[in-house]
């Protein structure tokens, strides 16, 4: 068959109307469909309408628990002695405890490296990582006190890939 014969054959097929299947075949086909079976070990519980009191209790129980906590807090507050508690006392002094006359702030680069990670979509992302050590020194020469605080810090910066 050449292309012209194929086109004529397809045109003739388009004009034809398909015949209805026999009724006995359709009945057998409908009877052969499997009935939905329940999974073994899975039970189906009957659907019940929610009981009004159960729904009300589900909302009232947490609300009542919260109200009881607030009432207990109020009773506890009323029985506290007047004034501040020991944890709230403020020590007032005539002069500050530390007067820093020499302050040094320093940061040192400990390490620098690049790493690659994959995003959830699968595309790679490059990160430039730097590890720093921050150092702060406060000196009070009048009292002879020196306070030093060293804090490590990690700096991560996403960097785009260069494609060529």
Order of alpha helices (4+ residues) and beta strands (2+ residues): alpha-alpha-alpha-beta-beta-beta
